[in-house]
Every structure is written in C-alpha cells, then in structure tokens.
Amino acid sequence: MTQLTSQNIELGMINVTYQEYATKKMMVGLSNVLPLFIMVVLSAIGENIFSDSTQ
C-alpha cells in the first residue's frame, strides 16, 4: 500500500491499482468491524431483556 501511495505521489494522480486495493482493504476492514458492532448491540439489548424478565 505504501509503495502504491508513493507511486501515486510521483504520478500526481491516483492509480487504478491503488483504488482497487484500497477498496478491497476497506471491505476487509468493514467485515472485521461489523461482527464486533453486532455483538455490542446484541449484548446491550440482551442485558436489558434478561434483567427485566428476572425481576
């Protein structure tokens, strides 16, 4: 990624290869964050559901 970035600086424009690679990296990052976000949301909702039913 660093090498592609330096090539973009030298060319003075964004290379198509860089755009494709950056998009792929963004999708991988999103796929890693999404399950964590869902887990946090479900943990908060589940905590409220179970605490109300035990009282």
Residue pairs with C-beta under 8 A, 6 or more apart in sequence:
1 21
1 22
1 25
4 15
4 17
4 18
4 21
5 18
7 15
7 18
8 14
8 15
8 18
